[in-house]
Amino acid sequence: MRFLCLPGAYGSSDKFQVQLAPIVKELTEDGTATFHFIHGPCKAVPPEGFEAYFGKPPYYRFIEPDRDVEKTQDDVLARIRDFPHCESPEDTMRELMSEGVATSHRSTDNALKHLIKIMDERGPFDAIIGYSEGATVAATLLLHEQRRFKKKGIKPMFKYAIFFAGWPPVDPDTHHMILSDESDVVIEIPTCHIIGSLDPYVHGSLALYNVCDPATAYLFDHAKGHTLPRDKETVKELANVVREVACLYGIHA
């Protein structure tokens, strides 16, 4: 199983490879999977006070505001310090976006073009992994593939997806966030959702889970925060999930 790996905002391909190292080691040693790491096309600057959290530069994002924003809160990633917590995951995401954010239409289109170019040049890939912003972008790409197949008959490349602490996708055409109680759009391929019950943004992860096919969406709680699991026992358990999916669907590296 060959994975395309997308890091979170302000990450990079090198940093994400370090973050995923235990899982990569577990799945490459027995030949279950191989991994190709990339990062977003937009150079970025972390929010003030968060520089140390993301390590040394350079920093990248897949999606950024289409214009220079005068108010910091117009950039949704700068507003998550006051992440709401409502009764349902969908209500939480609506509340987060309720005050309006800077548009990212051009940036979203560019991110999809960036990924499709990588797929054409470095593919094929069997599966995709996304962390945080990378998970949102990966999910949006999967919907783009589904829509393109229906319109043009181009067969989707990805057969499986793993999402670490992501948020719901946006519509590939309108770029509006897709929520399960507002839309019947569903990610159709099998998915694995790794969440942390202590993650302050866990409602985002659950809202992403809710727009995936419930028959093939697997929820995996590592019981920590907005991080990637690294402890040996959790990594082995997660690797076994990937192996089972590879066997069940005949996906091989």
RAPE-V597830 format. One record per backbone hydrogen bond with DSSP energy under -0.5 kcal/mol. CO is the residue of the C=O (numbers start at 0). NH is the residue of the N-H. If there is no record, write none. Layout:
co=CO nh=NH
co=CO nh=NH
This chain:
co=0 nh=2
co=0 nh=33
co=1 nh=125
co=1 nh=126
co=2 nh=35
co=3 nh=128
co=4 nh=6
co=4 nh=37
co=5 nh=130
co=7 nh=10
co=10 nh=59
co=11 nh=15
co=12 nh=16
co=13 nh=17
co=14 nh=18
co=15 nh=19
co=17 nh=20
co=19 nh=22
co=19 nh=23
co=20 nh=24
co=21 nh=25
co=22 nh=26
co=23 nh=27
co=24 nh=28
co=25 nh=29
co=26 nh=31
co=26 nh=32
co=27 nh=30
co=33 nh=2
co=35 nh=4
co=37 nh=6
co=40 nh=42
co=41 nh=60
co=46 nh=49
co=49 nh=53
co=50 nh=53
co=51 nh=54
co=58 nh=43
co=59 nh=9
co=59 nh=10
co=60 nh=41
co=69 nh=71
co=70 nh=73
co=71 nh=74
co=73 nh=75
co=73 nh=101
co=74 nh=77
co=74 nh=78
co=75 nh=78
co=78 nh=81
co=79 nh=82
co=87 nh=91
co=88 nh=92
co=89 nh=93
co=90 nh=94
co=91 nh=95
co=92 nh=96
co=93 nh=97
co=94 nh=97
co=96 nh=99
co=102 nh=65
co=103 nh=107
co=104 nh=108
co=105 nh=109
co=106 nh=110
co=107 nh=111
co=108 nh=112
co=109 nh=113
co=110 nh=114
co=111 nh=115
co=112 nh=116
co=113 nh=117
co=114 nh=118
co=115 nh=119
co=116 nh=120
co=117 nh=121
co=117 nh=122
co=118 nh=122
co=125 nh=158
co=125 nh=159
co=126 nh=3
co=127 nh=161
co=128 nh=5
co=129 nh=163
co=130 nh=133
co=131 nh=134
co=131 nh=135
co=131 nh=166
co=132 nh=136
co=133 nh=137
co=134 nh=138
co=135 nh=139
co=136 nh=140
co=137 nh=141
co=138 nh=142
co=139 nh=143
co=140 nh=144
co=141 nh=145
co=142 nh=146
co=143 nh=147
co=144 nh=148
co=145 nh=149
co=146 nh=150
co=147 nh=151
co=147 nh=152
co=147 nh=153
co=148 nh=152
co=152 nh=154
co=158 nh=189
co=159 nh=127
co=160 nh=191
co=161 nh=129
co=161 nh=163
co=162 nh=164
co=162 nh=193
co=163 nh=131
co=168 nh=177
co=170 nh=174
co=175 nh=170
co=176 nh=178
co=178 nh=181
co=178 nh=182
co=185 nh=187
co=186 nh=212
co=189 nh=160
co=190 nh=217
co=191 nh=162
co=191 nh=193
co=192 nh=194
co=192 nh=219
co=193 nh=164
co=194 nh=221
co=195 nh=198
co=198 nh=201
co=200 nh=203
co=200 nh=204
co=201 nh=205
co=202 nh=206
co=203 nh=207
co=204 nh=208
co=205 nh=209
co=207 nh=210
co=208 nh=211
co=210 nh=186
co=212 nh=215
co=212 nh=216
co=215 nh=190
co=215 nh=217
co=217 nh=192
co=217 nh=219
co=219 nh=194
co=219 nh=221
co=223 nh=197
co=223 nh=198
co=224 nh=226
co=230 nh=234
co=231 nh=235
co=232 nh=236
co=233 nh=237
co=234 nh=238
co=235 nh=239
co=236 nh=240
co=237 nh=241
co=238 nh=242
co=239 nh=243
co=240 nh=244
co=241 nh=245
co=242 nh=246
co=243 nh=247
co=244 nh=248
co=245 nh=249
co=245 nh=250
co=249 nh=251
